[in-house]
Amino acid sequence: MTPDGTLGGLVLKPTGVTPRQIDAYAGLLGRVFGETAKFSPEAIAWRYRDNPSGQVVGTDAWDGERLAAHYVTCPTEALIDGAPMKGLLSLNTATDPDYQGRGLFTRLAEATYEAGRAAGYGFVIGVANANSTPGFLRRLAFQHVARLQAGVLAGVPRRFEPAALHYQGDWRGDLLAWRLANPAGRYMPAHHGELTGVWSATHLPLVYCGAFLAGHSTAVPPRRAPPLGATLFIGLEPRLRLAKGGFLPIPERLRPSPLNLIWRPLSDAAPRELRPDAVALNFLDFDPY
């Protein structure tokens, strides 16, 4: 990243992980989005500081001792056409209401991507809602890859069908163990057939959001079983043949907002665009639970 700069009297600084900074991020995110466990200092420290793939890459705007705006990306690891690549997950963005309308998000995002490029990350990937998607596409040159599927699986899958994947998360054991240690999460992992499944409690009783990974991860105890209840799937998964497997989509009127997968390469090693029909993405790969 370039040295600390200024913007309209605000000082731009790289995101950090000191206790003071973590408390400031938790406070701003809580004020903007509401106080939840997801934005507690403990959850922020887990996400920002403790990731085995690296500490977050982001940019903050400070007005003296006051945090005016914050944008952060989280290091992630993926297999692209079978080859490993480190990238960034676009994650938290918030602007204090007193500082909105100054174009801070775009400035912070571009500074963050430049820092990520300089640090050797190959891409930025994200899941944006209907309100934020146009800004990423028009102002930040992201590709709209696909709209995520959301619905209930008729049964718990035990194996994947053969499919050539262009993109998938690389959830090796230490990364999955870290992901399951989220202090704000409520996860139920299990080996099921040939797959490792992870279920998260949702706001609905007996409805669990499910993610499925090929093989049996050493991060998951082998004797656990899937939870009793309905399995909600949010993401993309060509290996499950969702359209033919009894998948029941959530009606549009019941969805709070469509979720869109977005992509931006940071290096020449990353593809210019992702092929939407060959992307595997589940809730572990972004941050709904």
Backbone torsions as a table, in degrees:
resi	resn	phi	psi	omega
1	MET	NA	147.1	174.7
2	THR	-65.7	160.6	178.9
3	PRO	-56.8	161.8	-179.3
4	ASP	-50.3	132.5	-179.8
5	GLY	-118.2	-177.1	178.3
6	THR	-127.5	155.0	178.3
7	LEU	-149.4	105.9	178.5
8	GLY	57.9	38.2	-179.5
9	GLY	88.0	-7.7	177.2
10	LEU	-93.9	147.6	178.8
11	VAL	-101.4	126.6	178.8
12	LEU	-93.6	128.6	-179.2
13	LYS	-135.6	152.0	174.9
14	PRO	-64.0	143.8	174.0
15	THR	-61.4	140.5	179.2
16	GLY	-130.2	-175.5	-174.3
17	VAL	-131.5	26.2	173.4
18	THR	-70.7	157.3	177.3
19	PRO	-54.2	-39.3	179.5
20	ARG	-63.7	-43.4	179.5
21	GLN	-66.3	-44.2	-179.8
22	ILE	-60.8	-41.8	177.2
23	ASP	-62.7	-38.2	179.5
24	ALA	-66.7	-41.4	179.3
25	TYR	-65.2	-45.3	179.3
26	ALA	-60.5	-40.3	-180.0
27	GLY	-65.6	-45.9	-179.8
28	LEU	-65.6	-47.1	-179.3
29	LEU	-62.5	-37.8	177.6
30	GLY	-66.1	-39.5	179.1
31	ARG	-67.2	-38.7	-175.8
32	VAL	-78.9	-41.8	-172.3
33	PHE	-110.5	-7.3	-177.9
34	GLY	103.9	144.9	-178.9
35	GLU	-71.8	114.8	176.3
36	THR	-138.4	164.4	177.5
37	ALA	-60.5	-29.9	-179.4
38	LYS	-60.9	-29.5	-177.9
39	PHE	-109.2	22.9	174.4
40	SER	-74.0	156.6	176.3
41	PRO	-56.2	-35.2	-180.0
42	GLU	-66.0	-43.4	179.5
43	ALA	-69.7	-37.3	177.3
44	ILE	-64.5	-43.7	178.8
45	ALA	-61.7	-42.7	177.5
46	TRP	-58.9	-47.6	-175.9
47	ARG	-73.2	-44.1	-172.7
48	TYR	-82.6	-36.7	-168.6
49	ARG	-104.9	-35.1	-164.6
50	ASP	-99.2	-0.1	-178.6
51	ASN	-61.4	124.8	177.9
52	PRO	-60.0	-22.1	179.4
53	SER	-80.2	-10.6	178.5
54	GLY	132.2	161.4	176.8
55	GLN	-72.9	158.4	-176.2
56	VAL	-61.2	154.8	173.8
57	VAL	-114.8	120.5	-177.3
58	GLY	-161.1	179.5	-179.9
59	THR	-139.0	137.9	179.7
60	ASP	-118.7	150.9	172.2
61	ALA	-113.5	122.1	-176.7
62	TRP	-114.8	138.4	171.1
63	ASP	-111.9	88.8	-171.4
64	GLY	65.1	-121.5	178.5
65	GLU	-90.5	1.3	-176.2
66	ARG	-100.2	130.0	176.6
67	LEU	-80.4	115.2	-177.2
68	ALA	-90.6	-36.3	-177.7
69	ALA	-157.0	156.1	-172.2
70	HIS	-150.9	132.2	172.6
71	TYR	-139.5	133.7	-174.5
72	VAL	-141.2	146.5	172.2
73	THR	-122.6	148.5	-175.4
74	CYS	-111.2	127.6	176.5
75	PRO	-55.7	138.2	179.7
76	THR	-140.6	162.3	-179.7
77	GLU	-126.5	140.1	-174.5
78	ALA	-141.1	161.9	168.7
79	LEU	-108.1	120.2	178.3
80	ILE	-114.2	113.5	-170.8
81	ASP	51.6	37.3	176.3
82	GLY	86.5	-8.6	-177.4
83	ALA	-101.3	136.8	-178.3
84	PRO	-71.6	143.8	176.4
85	MET	-150.9	138.7	176.2
86	LYS	-93.7	136.3	179.6
87	GLY	-141.4	-165.4	-176.9
88	LEU	-128.2	136.2	174.0
89	LEU	-96.3	117.3	175.3
90	SER	-64.0	124.8	-168.9
91	LEU	-124.3	-99.7	-171.0
92	ASN	-93.6	134.7	172.2
93	THR	-139.4	133.1	-178.6
94	ALA	-154.2	140.4	174.9
95	THR	-126.3	128.8	176.1
96	ASP	-56.0	135.9	-178.1
97	PRO	-53.4	-29.2	-179.4
98	ASP	-70.8	-12.0	-175.1
99	TYR	-120.4	10.3	-179.1
100	GLN	-74.1	158.5	179.3
101	GLY	85.2	12.8	-179.7
102	ARG	-108.4	4.4	-178.5
103	GLY	72.4	26.3	-175.9
104	LEU	-67.6	-39.6	-175.6
105	PHE	-57.9	-47.7	-178.0
106	THR	-62.4	-42.9	-179.7
107	ARG	-64.7	-43.4	179.5
108	LEU	-67.1	-38.8	-179.7
109	ALA	-64.8	-46.1	-179.3
110	GLU	-64.1	-39.3	177.0
111	ALA	-63.5	-38.0	178.9
112	THR	-65.6	-43.7	-178.3
113	TYR	-67.5	-35.1	176.3
114	GLU	-65.0	-40.8	176.9
115	ALA	-64.1	-41.0	178.1
116	GLY	-64.3	-41.7	177.4
117	ARG	-61.2	-44.8	-179.0
118	ALA	-65.0	-29.8	-179.7
119	ALA	-84.4	-2.1	175.1
120	GLY	95.2	11.3	176.3
121	TYR	-78.4	143.3	-171.3
122	GLY	-91.6	-20.4	-173.1
123	PHE	-160.5	166.2	167.4
124	VAL	-122.9	131.2	176.9
125	ILE	-126.7	151.6	-179.3
126	GLY	-160.4	166.4	173.0
127	VAL	-121.4	116.0	-174.6
128	ALA	-114.1	146.1	175.8
129	ASN	-83.1	-179.7	-174.5
130	ALA	-63.0	-33.0	-178.1
131	ASN	-73.4	-38.9	-174.9
132	SER	-89.9	-18.5	-177.1
133	THR	-56.8	-48.3	-177.5
134	PRO	-57.4	-36.7	179.0
135	GLY	-65.0	-41.3	177.4
136	PHE	-64.2	-38.5	-177.0
137	LEU	-74.8	-46.2	-173.3
138	ARG	-81.5	-43.1	-173.0
139	ARG	-94.9	-22.4	-173.5
140	LEU	-122.1	9.6	169.8
141	ALA	60.7	37.7	174.5
142	PHE	-83.8	153.8	168.6
143	GLN	-86.7	135.1	167.9
144	HIS	-85.0	106.0	-173.8
145	VAL	-78.2	-54.5	-176.5
146	ALA	-170.2	157.3	170.2
147	ARG	-84.0	133.2	-178.7
148	LEU	-68.9	145.1	173.6
149	GLN	-83.5	145.5	179.3
150	ALA	-142.8	122.4	-179.6
151	GLY	-179.6	-178.4	-176.4
152	VAL	-103.0	132.3	177.0
153	LEU	-79.9	139.7	179.5
154	ALA	-67.5	-28.4	178.2
155	GLY	-152.0	166.7	179.3
156	VAL	-82.8	119.7	-176.6
157	PRO	-67.6	146.9	179.3
158	ARG	-110.6	-14.4	179.7
159	ARG	-158.4	163.0	174.9
160	PHE	-96.9	148.9	168.9
161	GLU	-82.1	152.7	178.9
162	PRO	-61.1	135.9	176.9
163	ALA	-162.9	136.8	175.9
164	ALA	-81.2	121.3	-177.1
165	LEU	-101.6	136.4	173.7
166	HIS	-86.0	-37.8	-178.3
167	TYR	-142.3	136.2	170.3
168	GLN	-155.4	151.3	175.0
169	GLY	-66.6	144.2	-179.5
170	ASP	-103.9	86.4	-173.8
171	TRP	-93.9	74.7	174.4
172	ARG	-70.0	170.7	-169.4
173	GLY	-56.4	-45.9	-176.7
174	ASP	-69.3	-33.8	178.2
175	LEU	-69.9	-41.5	178.9
176	LEU	-66.5	-40.2	177.7
177	ALA	-60.8	-40.8	176.4
178	TRP	-63.5	-44.5	-178.5
179	ARG	-61.5	-38.0	-179.1
180	LEU	-76.9	-11.6	179.0
181	ALA	-88.7	6.8	178.5
182	ASN	-52.0	117.4	-177.7
183	PRO	-65.7	-16.8	178.6
184	ALA	-97.0	1.5	-175.8
185	GLY	-99.2	159.3	174.1
186	ARG	-132.5	92.5	-170.0
187	TYR	-111.9	149.0	177.3
188	MET	-130.9	93.2	-179.6
189	PRO	-88.0	153.5	178.5
190	ALA	-162.1	148.9	165.9
191	HIS	-81.4	131.0	-178.4
192	HIS	-139.2	109.7	-174.6
193	GLY	61.7	-126.6	-179.8
194	GLU	-90.4	1.9	-170.9
195	LEU	-114.0	160.4	163.7
196	THR	-102.1	123.4	177.7
197	GLY	-109.3	145.0	173.6
198	VAL	-129.7	126.4	178.2
199	TRP	-115.0	142.2	176.5
200	SER	-120.0	138.7	172.9
201	ALA	-62.1	145.4	176.3
202	THR	-116.4	-175.9	178.0
203	HIS	-76.2	-6.1	-179.9
204	LEU	-101.4	136.4	178.7
205	PRO	-66.5	137.0	177.2
206	LEU	61.6	23.0	172.3
207	VAL	-121.6	122.6	-175.6
208	TYR	-124.4	131.5	176.7
209	CYS	-78.5	128.6	-174.6
210	GLY	-112.9	144.6	173.3
211	ALA	-129.9	145.1	-174.8
212	PHE	-132.3	132.7	-178.8
213	LEU	-122.6	145.6	179.7
214	ALA	-69.0	139.0	176.4
215	GLY	82.3	-177.2	-178.8
216	HIS	-109.9	110.9	-178.9
217	SER	-76.2	138.9	176.2
218	THR	-70.0	-11.1	178.2
219	ALA	-79.2	-6.0	-175.6
220	VAL	-117.8	125.9	175.8
221	PRO	-59.0	138.7	-170.8
222	PRO	-74.7	-18.3	-169.9
223	ARG	-97.1	-1.6	-179.1
224	ARG	-74.4	159.5	-179.2
225	ALA	-121.5	158.4	175.9
226	PRO	-60.1	151.6	178.6
227	PRO	-70.1	155.3	176.5
228	LEU	-81.7	122.7	-178.5
229	GLY	147.8	-173.4	-178.8
230	ALA	-85.4	142.9	178.5
231	THR	-102.9	114.8	175.7
232	LEU	-89.8	132.5	175.7
233	PHE	-115.8	128.4	174.3
234	ILE	-125.5	116.5	179.6
235	GLY	153.2	-149.4	177.5
236	LEU	-137.8	135.2	-179.8
237	GLU	-157.1	89.9	-179.7
238	PRO	-65.2	-18.8	-178.5
239	ARG	-80.1	-7.5	177.5
240	LEU	-98.8	-8.4	-179.6
241	ARG	48.6	56.1	-172.3
242	LEU	-56.2	-40.6	-175.9
243	ALA	-63.8	-24.1	-176.8
244	LYS	-107.7	-0.1	-172.0
245	GLY	-109.1	25.4	178.7
246	GLY	77.5	25.0	178.8
247	PHE	-74.8	128.6	-177.7
248	LEU	-108.4	100.8	-177.5
249	PRO	-64.0	146.4	174.0
250	ILE	-72.4	128.7	179.1
251	PRO	-58.2	146.1	-177.2
252	GLU	-55.1	-38.2	-175.8
253	ARG	-68.0	-17.0	-178.8
254	LEU	-99.6	-2.2	178.7
255	ARG	-89.8	128.0	178.6
256	PRO	-63.5	-34.2	178.2
257	SER	-167.9	135.6	173.5
258	PRO	-60.7	144.3	178.0
259	LEU	-110.3	133.2	-175.2
260	ASN	-119.7	132.1	174.3
261	LEU	-81.1	127.6	-179.3
262	ILE	-124.3	155.9	-171.3
263	TRP	-148.8	139.2	173.1
264	ARG	-143.9	121.9	176.3
265	PRO	-73.7	147.1	175.3
266	LEU	-112.4	-16.5	-179.7
267	SER	-136.3	164.5	178.8
268	ASP	-68.6	-18.2	179.2
269	ALA	-73.3	-21.5	-179.4
270	ALA	-88.6	146.1	176.9
271	PRO	-64.2	148.1	178.2
272	ARG	-63.5	-35.7	179.8
273	GLU	-140.6	155.1	172.1
274	LEU	-95.3	146.4	175.7
275	ARG	-85.2	114.2	-172.0
276	PRO	-62.3	-27.8	-178.0
277	ASP	-83.4	1.3	-177.8
278	ALA	-129.9	29.3	178.9
279	VAL	-109.6	130.3	172.5
280	ALA	-108.6	120.3	-177.0
281	LEU	-144.5	131.8	176.9
282	ASN	-133.1	-178.7	-172.2
283	PHE	-65.2	-21.4	176.1
284	LEU	-65.3	-26.6	-175.3
285	ASP	-79.8	-16.8	174.4
286	PHE	-130.7	-146.1	-165.2
287	ASP	-137.8	42.0	178.5
288	PRO	-78.1	-26.5	-178.6
289	TYR	-138.4	NA	NA
